């Protein structure tokens, strides 16, 4: 599959491989297997090994193995490529403790990666996230093309964390395309390559590794391992089977709250009369203790068949399965409009309006338990046949099928440590005002605040020091559950032909052409688990006859509810008296309504639900919360709490969408220059016609709900707009490589590139967020978001110019400049929108994506590497990436692209001798702009920038070759325990924080 004839990105061929294969022998196989990733690479790596084996300066042939050999292979692949390319071999992957394929790429020039929960997630090429990931050059589905994480439902796309690095035989990163490469990468293309069994020795090959891993801050060593078995039947038929298993856990200290949009600065604060200075008051600060448990296994299988010398057949299968169990315990500290009464005297606010220290009086002290369970699966099948009779004509046909699924459920519980009133009384009995079941708890409490990347919180004098740990204070307040489901499917078929117009090795001209049809569909569903209260007497108001309705009242609700909270009464109580059943006469929903959501539990009445969470970042060092182990199955958990109330999953139409993309592609390409020439020119044109269909849901002007309110259900009646579009892109490309001297190459490239629109930006409808105002006991609109099915894809012209100097023993000095003129970036606008709520409605910020005017990406890359004869070696690279767009906020215009660090550096030092090997790698990236955050402040919408502070991570490994077949090793990830720190506009205004987790692996690698 990786030898597609219409992709001459290197001048190496399978014929060249076969001519040199005898030189390799068992030593070459050993060099590839020593990493324990069980396999050889494709043709370029095998040739590189043979060349290395014969290049000793003393004239005697030696075989270079280990990590140094893998760098030599990558260096030869780069040198022999006709494109601007970076590559990673299986040996390179195996020599670092990479947890997934994203982390395997982080040390390459021009590559940055995003991280979350101690895992590499998304690859950025020259800072850009708009890239394409393919498997053997074709369609690849991971199941994480579109997903959400956390209680705040943060949207994420295109993560590679589910892809085991052990199943990958190598990776190519194309920074410049040719016409035969699949379109879709604005920054570049990441090509994951599987292994070919016919590239291995005849007979049986087995290799693998077995490891234990442990992260700091959480107990338990967890197993990981991989094994590969291959059998080569005399170069005619070969089979290969790879398997990997990984179990990890991790602990992280988190600062959050950005999902709560009810911030304030001036008029929106409740303490403006006593605190005249404006300051940034978040709705909540969440101090979170997060434990995450991951189980991932993967399988890949390959069959290679050469029935004749001219015909080859290849079949590949790739499967991954990732389960993520995230358990959070958070303490919520209110600052803003909702449950905070404001600052007390003695505060300090700096000139930027940032609170640096002070004491806050709050009406509520709460903690939240969250269990987020996700299961991601993907299957990718590829079949290819190739005809090559050694003449000047070649052809191949390939077909793919891919399928990915995601199933996610989230269970949530709030507990209260200050007095909390609930509904009392029963239908048909006397109605009572709300009373507090946790009557021993204080009505308010004061907490101290001291600023920092992870701020310090304490209990102020006069408030109970054991507020969060005294069982007498605790009441199980709110319960709710929701989830997501997604299905991603794709298939493609393509054919390529190539003809050598002039087959001589000097002045060689090859013309190639091809056609491809591809289809991809994304079906994403979000939903909520709703309780049916009809058995408790709640009515379906939509069924009240029109003749009985009183003008001005709301009848657009059904007898369902999302938040199971004892403060919420019957919706019946909001109806006119003429519409109420007799038992509800005179009641008010948030006043003297009978109890609806029961039974009630306190920490003393049901101690079996209580878990003690030790967290040094919360006052007193520990907090009592809902036991998270009981919440693993969200539906079962919430149903057991309310056994007489049936729960069902209801789709949320405004968060649900369907996208179908069909592409018809043709290309023609010419390669000029043979191996005896000092130049190579590639020129081509790729034409792509895209048929795009987006089914997007929007609420009606006066919607009805499955549920009692917009915040307490999902939209029942909605409009689906099916937007169908067609557009054609002409993508020319030119690549030139010139041997300026024997060891100096000059490269130049120009191309038109395109990248698909973000899926969430295309599909989502108008979703709104609400929060409860403790002063009014009503739910108020805070913020919203909506998509845009009319978004155009990213398009750009790009230009590259570089020079490479190869010298000595694996020596390289290179420099290159790049320039991209982007027609249009997708930018996010925050606009004020009026939305109805329980207080008659209010204006709040709504974010929406639009096509901006475009921008520019420019920069340069520097790289160097060398291997000394005594075993020491190094690699180093630096990338400067400067971007400018029309992004703006209240403080700055012409903002950079989100996620792009202007400066990034990667360096590796290694030593190998007499079976001993040691390696260290450091990756660093500078500050980056992540996007804007907007909130409504009275009649003003304020928009500030979100920035991530510089991040640097140190990884390393030491190993010893006990025997030719066994190697023991010790590895470490994030040895310096670097934290991720994000601020809002001002470095002293913390926004997010995630503690760095060090992970250690110990194990053995084997090969036979």
N, C-alpha and C positions, 0 to 999 in steps of 0.2 A: 504494500500500500504506500510506503514512503518513497518508492522509486518511480513516481509518476513521470512519464517521459516528457511531458510538456512543462515541467518545472525545472529547467536547467539552472538552478541557483548555484550549483557547484559544477566544476568541470570534471568531477570524478564520475565514473560510470560503474555499473555492475561488472562490465567486462574487465575494467581495471582492477576491481576487487578480486575477481577470480584469478587474474594473472598473478596476484601477489599473495593469494591466500595460503599457498604452501609455505611462504616465508614465516608466517605467523606462528603456527604450531601451538603446542600446549602453553608456551610462555605467554602468548597473547591472550589466550583464554583466561589464564590465571590473572593477568593484569586487569581484565574486565570484571572478574568475579570476586576479587579481593574485597570489594566494598560490600559484598553480601547482598547486592541487589540483583544478583544472578543473571547477569547477561551481558552480551555484547551489544554494541551499538550497530548502527547501519554502516554502510560502505565507507563514508568519510572517516569514521573513527578507526575502522580496521586499517585503512591505508595509513592513517596517521601513526598508528602503532608500528607498522612495518618501517616507516620512514624514520621514526625515532630510534628503532632498534639498530639502524645502520648508520647513525649520525654521530657516534662518539668521536670526540676530537682526537683521541689517540689512535683512531683507525680500527680498533678492535670492536667487533659488533657486541653491543650489550642490549639488554632488554630493560627498558624503564617501566616500572610498574607503579601502582599506587596513585595517590592524588596528583603527583607530578606528571604522571602519564596522562591523566584525564585532562589536565591543563594543556598538555601538548596536543591532544586530540582536538580540543576546542580551538586552540590556536591555528591548527591546520585547517579546520573547517572554516574559520574566519578568513584565512589567507586564500583559500581556494574558491571561496564563494564569489559569485558575480554580483551579489547584492550586499547591502549593509546589514550585517547579521551578527548576532551574538548567540552562543550555544552553550548548553550544559549537557554533559554526558552522565550516564548512570553512575560512573565512578565518582564524578563530582558531586552528584546528588547524595551518594552514600557516604561521603566523607564529612558531611555536616549533619547535625541533628535536626534536619528540617522536618516539620510536622505535616506539611502538605506541599503541594507543588508550587504554591505561591512563594513560600519561603525559600525554595530552591533557586528562585530567580533573583532574589534580592541583592545578590552580590555582583550582578552584571552591570556594565556601564549603561547609564541612562535609565536604570530601573529603580523605581521606588515601589514600596508596597504599603497598603493600609493594614492595620492590625486592630483586632478587637477580641477581648477575652483571651489574651495570650496567644492568639492564632493570627497568622498572616491570612488576609482575606482577598484583597483585590490587587491586581498588578497595574502599575502605572508606568507607561513608557514615555520617558521624557516628561513626566508629570501628568500625562493625560490618562484618564480612566476610560476613554472611549476607544477600546481596543477589541480585537476579535480573538477568541480562543478556539482553535480547531484541533482535531485529532487526526494525525496523519494527513494533514492538509484539508480535511473535510469537516462537515457538520459535527458538532460535539455539544451534548446537553449534560449539564451537571445536576439539574433539579434546583439550583440556587440562582437561576436567572432573575427571579423576582421573589422576595420574601420579606418578612418583618421580624423584628426581634424586640424583646423586652415588654414590660407592662405599658410603656409609652408607645408601642407599636411603631417603632422607627423603621422606615423603609430602607431596604438594602437591595442591591442588584449585583449580579455577575461575580459572586464570590467563588473562589476555587478551593475553599477550605475542605470540601468533601472529597477532593481528588488525592488519593494516596500517592506520594512521590515514589514509593517502591514499585508501583506498577508501570512506571514510565521509563522507557529506555533512553530517553534524551529529549531535550527541548531546544527548539530554535525560536529565536525572537527576531522577526524581520522588521527592521526599521524603515526600509524602502521596499516597495512592492514591485513585482513585475505583473504583466497582464494575466498570467495563468493563476496567480494566487487569489484565493477567495477574498472578495471585497468585504469591508465592514470595519476596518481598523483605522481610526483617525490618527492614533499614536503609533500603532503597529499591529503586528500579528504574532500571537503566541501559538506555536505549533508543537503539540505534544506528540511524541513518537513512541509507538509500541515497538516491541522487539520482534525480530524475524528469526525463527529457529534455524533457517538455512545459513545464517551468518555465524552459527556456532560450529563447534567441532562435530564430527560424525559420532553417533552414539548418544549416550546419556550424559546430560549435564544437570547437576543439581546444586543450588546455592541458596543461601538465605541468612537470616539473622534472628536472634531471639534476645529481647531486651526487657528490662524493667525500668520504669520511669517514675519520678516523684517530683511534685511541685512544692515549693515552700508555702507554708501557711495552711496546709491541709494534709490530713493523715493518709497513709496508705501508698505502697508501691503498686503500680499497675503494669500489666503485661502488654507488650507490643511485639510484633514479629512479622516476618515475611519469608516466603519461600518461592522459588521458581524451579520448575523442572522442564527440561526440553529434551527432545529426542530427534536427531537428524538421521534420516534414512538415506545415506549415500548421496546427498545433495539433490535428491529428487523430491522427497517429501519430508516435511518436518512439522512437529507439533510442539507447542510451548504452552505452559499453564503457570500462571502467577497468582499468588494469593497473599493478602496482607490483613493483619488484624491489629487494631490499636485501641487501647483503653486508657483514657487520661482523666485526671481531675485537676481542678485549679481553684484557687481562692483569690478574690479581688476586692479591694476596698474602692468604693465608687462614690463620687459626688455627682448627683443628677438633679433633675427638676426642669430640664429644658422642654420636656413634654407638656409642662403646664404653662399656658399662654397668658395667664391673668396677672401679668407683671404691672408695676406702676413706677412712675418717676415723679410726677408732680401732682396733678389734680386727682388722680385715681387713688392716692393713699388715704388711709383713714386717720392718720396722725398729723395732717397738714396744719391743724390749729396749734399744736404744741411743738412741731418740728418744722419750722419755716423753710429749712434748706431742702431743696429737691435731692432725692437720692434714688438709686436703683433698688427697688424692692421686689425680689422675685416672689411669685405666689408661694412656692415651697422650695426648700432645699431638702433633697433626699440624701441622707447619709446611709449608704447601702453596704451590706455584707453579702457578697455574691459567691456562691459555690457553683461550679459547673462541672458536669460529668459527661464525657463524650465516649461513645463507642462507635468505631468505624471499621468496616471491613470491606475489602474489595477483591474482585477476581478479574483477571484478564486471560484470554485464551487466544491462541493463534494457530492457524493451519496454513502452511505454505506448500504448494504442490507445483512441481515443474514436470509435466507429463512429457514434454519434448524440450529441445534446446531453444525453441522459439516461442513457447507458450508458458505462461506462469499464471497461477491462480492463488489468491490470498484471501483468507477469511479471518477477521478479527472481531473479538467480543470484549467489551469493557463494562464492568459493573461496579458501582460503588453504593454503599449503604451507610449513612451517617445518622446517628441518634444523639441529640443534644438535650440534656436535662439541666436546666438552669434554675437555681433556687436562690431567691433573694429575700433578705430581711432588711427593711429600711425603717429609719426613724425620720419622720417628716417635721421640719421646722418651718412654720408659716411666717412670712414677712409682709405679704402684700395686702390685697384688697379683701381676701376671703376671711380667714380665721385669725388674722393678726390685728391687734389693737394698736400696734406701732411701737416706736422707740420710746424708751424712758430716758430721763436726763442722764448725761454722762457719755453720750455717743461721740464718735469721731467720724466725720465725713470729709473726704479730700476734695480737691478742687475739681475733679472729674465727676463728682457726684457718687463716688464709691464709698460705701460704708466699710470702714476699716476695723471698727470695734464698737460694741454697744450692747445694750440689753433690750430685748424685745419682749413685750407682753403678748401672750397668745391665748385665745379662747380654746384652742384644742391642742392636745398632745396625742399624737397618733403614730402607730407603726403599721407597716404593711408587709404581708407575706405574699410572695409571688412564686409560682412554679410554672415554668415555660417549657413544654415538652414538644420537641420537633423531630420528625422523622423524614429524612431526605433520601430518595433512591433515584438511581439513574441507570439506564441500559443503553449502550451504543453498539451497533452492529455495522461492520463495514465489509464489503465484498469487492474485490477487484480482479480483473484479468488483463494481462498485458501480452502484446505480441511484439517480438523483437527477434528477427532472424539474422541479425548482424549486418544487414544491408543498410541502405540510407532511409528506410521507412520504419516507423514504429507507431503503435497505437495502443490505447488502453481504454477500458470502460470500468467505472466504479459506481457502486450504489451504497447508500447508507440508510439506516433507520435508527432514530434516537427517541428515547422516552424518559421523562423525568417527572417525579411526583414529590409533593411536600404535604405533610399532614402535621398541623400544629394546633395544640390546645394550651390555653393559659388559664390558671386558676388564681384568683386574687382574694385577699382578705385584709380589711382594715380593723385594727383594734384601737380602743380609745382609753386614755389614761386620765382625762379630765371628765367631769360629769357630762353624761350624754342622755338626753331625754328621749323616750320612746313612746309609742302609742300604747295605751292601756285600755282595758275593757273589751267587751265582745259584742258581736252583732246580737241585738235583742236585749242586751243588758245595759246598765248605766254607762254613759260615756264619761271618761275622765280626761283631765289634762295630762300631758306627757310628764312622766316622772323619770328620774335617773336611777337605773338599777345599780350602777356603781356609785352609790351615794357617798362612799368614803373618799372618793377622788376630789381634788380641788376643782373649782369652777374655771380658774385660769392658772397659768404658770408663767414664770419669767425665765428666759434662757439668755445666756451670754453668747456673744459672737466675736470671734477674732479672725481676721482675714488671712488668706493664704491659698496656695494651690489646692490644698485640702483643708478648709477652714476648721477651726476648733469651736466646739459647742460645749456649753456647760450649763448647769442649773444655777440660777442666780440666788443669792440669799433671800430667804423668805418663802421660797418654793421647796416642796419636798425633795430632798436629795435622792430618795429612792423612788422617784415618780415612775420610772420605767421598769422597775424591778419588783415593786410591791404588788402581789396578786390582788389585794383589795381594791386597787385602782382600775383593774383591767376589765373591759367589756368588749365582746366580739361584735363589732359595729356593722360592717358591710361585707357582703360576699357577692362575687360576680365571676363569670367565666366567658371566654370568647375563644375564637380560633380562626385559622386560615387553612385553605386547601388550594393547591395549585397543580395543574397538569401542563407539562410542556412536551410537545411532540414535534418531530421533524423528520423529513426524509429528503433524499436528493438522488439524482443520477446524473452522471457526467461522462463525456467521452472526449478524449484528446488524441490528436495525431501530430506526428512530427516527421519532417522530411529534410534530409541533408541535401541541400541544393549543391553544395560543394563539400564532399566528405573529407577532403584532405585536411591534415592537421595544421596546415598554414593557410590562413584565409578561409577557414571553414565557415559556411553559412548554413544555418538551420532555421527553417520556417515551421512554426507550430500553430495549431488552432484548436479550439475546443468549444463545446456547448455544455451548459449545465442548467438543470431545472431543480429548484429547491423550494420546500415549503416548511414553514414553522408556525405553530399555533401555541398561544399562551392563554390558558383558561385559569384565571385567578379569582378565588372566592374568599371573602372575609365574612365572618358571621358572629353572632352572639347566642349564648344559651339563655333562653327566656323561660320564665316560670309562668304557668297557666293558673291564674287566680280565680277562674270561673267557679271552681269547686268551693271557693271561700266566699262567694257572693259578689265578686267583682263582675260588672256587666260589660257587654259589648255595646258601647255607645253608638257605634255606626248603625246599629239595628233599631234605634229609637225612631219611630215614624216621624217624618218631616212635620206632620201636623202637630206633633207634641213638643217640638223643639222651640226653645225660647231664643229669639234673636240675640246675637252677641256672645253666645256661649259656645264652647268648643265641644264638638261631638265626634272628633276624628281619632278616636282611640279604641283599642280592643283590650281584653282582660289579660294582658301579659305584662311582665316586668323584667327588667335587666338587673338593676341594683337591688340586692336583697338587704335592705337597711331598715332597722326598726323605727327610724324617724319618719319613714314614708308611710302615709296613711292611704286609705282607699281613694282612688280617683273619683269614685262616685260622689265623694264629698265636694268636688268642684262643680258638680251639676246644679242647675236650679232646683229649688225645693220641689217643684212640680214633677221633676223627673226622678227623684230619689225614692227608693223603696222605703217603706215606713220605718224600718229599723235604723235608717241612716238620717232621719230627720234632724236638721240642726247641726250636723257635723261639719267640720272643716278639715281638709286633708292634712295640713301641717299643724293642726291645733288639737281638737278633741275627737279625731277620727278613732274608730275602734282599731285594735291591733290587726294588721294585715300580715306582715312578714314575721312569723314566729316559727319555732320557739326562739327564746332569747337565751344566750349563754354568757356568763361572766367567767372570770378566771377561777373563781372559787366554786361556782356551781358546776363547772365542767373542767376540772384541772387536767383531764386527759388530753385536752386539745392544746395544751400550753407547751411551748418549747422555750428554753433559755438560750438566748443567743449572746455569745461573748463577742463584744466589739469595742476595742479601746477607743474608737472614735466617737462614741456616743457617751453622754453624761453617765457616770457611774460604771462604765465599762461593760454593762450587760443590759439586755432588754428582754422582756417576755413577749413572745409573739405566738401566732397560730403555728402549730407544728406543721412544717412544710412537707414532711414525709407523708402526711395524710392527704396531701393535695395533688399527688402525682397524676391521678386520673381525674381531670377537672370535672367531667360530668358526674362521675360516681361520687366524688367528694361533695359537690353542691347538692346532689340529689339526696344523699344520706343526711345532710343537715336539715333538709325540709322534706321529709318523706311523704307528706300528704299533698305536696305540690309538684306536679309533673313538669320536668324540664325538657326542652327540645332545642335543637340547633336551628336558628333562623338566619338565612343569608342576609347580609347587609348590602343592598344593591349599590349603594354609593361607594363602597369600597371593592366592588366586584366588577371585573371587566374581562373582555375576550379580544384578543388580537390575533389576526391571521395575516401572515406575510408570504407571498409567493414571488419568487424571483426567477427570471429567465435571463441567462447570461451567455454571451458569446465573446470570444476573444480571438485575436490574431497577433502573432508575436514573431520576431526575428532575432536570432542570435548570430553575431558576426565575430569570428575569432576562434582559433583553435589553440591547442595547448602549446604549439610552437610559436604562437604569436605573442607579442608583448602587450596586447590589448584585448579587451572584450567589450562589445557593445550589445546591449539588449534594448530593443524598442518594441512597444506593443500598445494595443488599444483593447480595453475591456468595456463592453457595453452591458449595462444592467437595467432591466426593466423590472420595477417593483410594483406589485399589486398589494395594497394595504387595506385591510378592513379592521375597524375598531368599533366594538360594541361598548358604548359608554352609557351609564345610567345617571339621570338627573332627577332630583326631587321636583314634585309639582308645586304650583303656587300655594296650594292649601293641602298639604299632604296628610294622609291617614297613616297611622302607625300600627304595626304589630307591637303593641306595648302601649303604655299610658302617656308617654311624652317622647320628644325627639331624643332626649338623653337617656330615656328608660325603655328603649326598644329599637326597632329598625323600621325604615320606611316601608309601607305596604304598597302604596300606589306610586309609581314612578314612570318616567318616560325613558325609553331606550333609544338613543340615537345611534344608528349604524352608519358610520362615516367610511366611505369607500373612496380610495384615491389610487392614482396611477402616476408614476413618474419614471423617467429614464435618465440614467447617469452615464456620461461618456468619460471614461477613466483612462487617459493616456499615461504612459510611463516610459521613462528613458533611464537606463543605467549604464554607466561607462566605468570600466576599470582599466587602468594603464600602468604597466610596469615602468615607472620612471627610471629605475635602476634595478640591479639584480635583487635587492632586498627592500625596495621601496615601491609601494603601491599607492596610487592616487585614485580615489573613487569620487564619482559625481552622480547625482540622481535627481530627477525631477518627476513629479507624479501628481495626478489628481486623485484624491482619496475621499472616502465617505464613511460615515458611521451611523448606525441606526439610532432612532430616538429612544430615550429612556422609557421603559415600559410603564412604570407608575405615572410618569408625566403624560403619557398617551391615554391611559385607560381610566384612571380613577375619576369618580364623579365629585359632587360637592359634598364634602364631609365636614361636620361641625363638631366642636368640642365645647363642653359645658362644665361648670364647676359650681358647687353649692356655696352660696353666700351665707355664712353663719348669722349675720346680722338680720337678714330678711327670711332665712330658711327657705330660700328659693334657688333654683338652678338657673345660672346666667350664662349666656353665650360668651365665650372667651376668644376663640379663634377658629379658623377653618382652612381648608385646602381643597383645591380642585385641579383636575387635569385638563389637557387640551389635545383632543384627537386630531387637530389640524397642524400639529407640529411638523416641521420639515426636518429631515435628517441633518446631521452635521456634514459639512462639505468643506474641503480645503485644497489649496495648492501647496505642495511641500517641495522643499529643495534641500539637498545635502551635498556637502563637499568635505572630503576627508583625505588624510594621508596616513599611511602605516609604514613603519620601519621595523623590519624583522632582523634580528641579529643574534649571534652567539647561540647559547644553549637556551632555547625557549625564551628568547628575548623579544619584547615588543614595546615600541613607543608609538602611540597613535594620537591623532587630534582630528576633530571634525566639528563643523558648524552645521546647524540646521535652522530652517526657517519655514514656518507654516502660516499661510494667509487663510484664515478661516472665514468662510462666507457668513456663517451665523452660528452662534452658540445658543444653546437653550438656557435662558436666564429665568430666574424666579422673581416675580413682582409681588409685592405685598400691597394690597389695595383695601380700603375700608369698605365693608359691606354690612348692611343692616340685616339682622337675623332675629326672628321672633324667639322669645324665651318666656319664662314664667313671670317676668316683671314687665312684660309688654314689648320686649325686644330692645336691642342695643346695637350700636355699630362696633364692629371688631375687625381685626386684621385677617385677611384671607390671602393665602399665598397661591399663586398660579404660575405655571411655566409658559413662557412665550419665546418665540425666536427673536434673539437680539440682532444687532447690526453686524455682529462678527467681531473678530479680534485677531490677535497675532501671537504666535508662539515662536520664540527665537532663543538660541543659546548655542552652547558648544560643549563638547565632551573631550576629556583627556584620559588616557589610559596608559598603564605601564605594567609590565611583568617580566620576571627573569627567574631562572633556576640556576643556582650556583652548583658547581660540580660536587661539592661536599655535602649536598643534601638540603641546603637551605634555599628557600625561594619566597617570592612575594608576588602579589598582584595588587594593583591600586587603580582606582578610577574616580574621576570627579565630573559632575554634570552641573552646568549652569543653565537653567530654564526660566526664561522671563516671559510672562504672559500679560496681556492687557485686553480688557473687554469693556463693554459698556455697563457692567455691573456697578451699582452705586448703592450707598446707604446714606444715613444722615450725616456721616462724617467724611466720606471719601467717594470720589467718582473714579472711573477707570480702574476698577478693582481687578486683581488677577483671577485666573480660572480657579474655581474651588478645588482644593486638594493638591495643588501644585506647589512644591517647595522650590524656591529659587535655587538653592544650593543643596547638593547631595554628594556624599562621599562614601565609597566602599573600599576597604582594605583587607587583605589577607596575608598572613605570614605562616609559612609551614616549614617543617623539617622532617625529613625521612631518611633513615639510615639503619641498616642491620636489623630490619624488622620493626624498629621503633618509629612511630609517626606522631607528630603533634601539629595542630593547626589552630589558629585563632583568626576570627573575622570580626570586623567592626563596621557597622552600617550606621550612617548618620544622615539626617535630613533637617533642613532649616525650618523656620516658621512657615506655616501655610495658612492661607485663607480658606475657610470651609464653607462659607455661605453667610446668609443674613438671618437674623432673628428679629421678628417684628411683634409688637404688642400694642394694644389700644390703651391709651392713657388719657382718660376723659374723652375729649373730642379729637385727640391727636393720635395718629398712628406713628409710632417710633420704630425705627429700623437701625439695628446695630450689626456690626460684623462679628463673625465667630472666627477665632484664630486658634490654631494648635501651636504650642510652643515647640522648639527644636527637640528632636528625639534621636537618641543614639543607643544602639544595642550591640553587646558583645557576646559572641558565640564561640564555642571551642570544642576540640576533641583531642584525646590522646589514645593511642592504640599500640598494641604489640602483636606481631605475627608469631604465635606460639609454634605452629607447624605450617607447612604449605597449605593445609586445609582449614586451620582454625586461627582466628584473630579475636583478641579480647580488646574492649574499648570502654572508654568513659567519655560522655558527651555532656555539654551544658548549653542551654538556651537562655538568653538574657541574663548572663552571669552578673551583670551590674544592676539587675532589677530596676531597669529604667521605667519610670512612670509616664503615662500619657496625660498631658496637662493642656486644657483648653480654656480660653478666656473669651469674654464678651467685650469687644472693642478696646478695653483697657487691660493691660497685663495684670493689674491688681484686682480685676473683677472676674473671679473664677466662674466658669460655666460648667465644665465637665472635668472629671478626674477619674483615672483608672490606674490602680497601683500595678507596678510591674511584677510579674511572677517569674522566678527562676525555676527552670525545669532541668532535671538531671536524668540522663539515661546511662545504664550500664548493661553490658551484654557481650555476646559472642557472635561472630560471623563465621560462616562455614561455606565450603564449596567442595564439590566432588566431581 
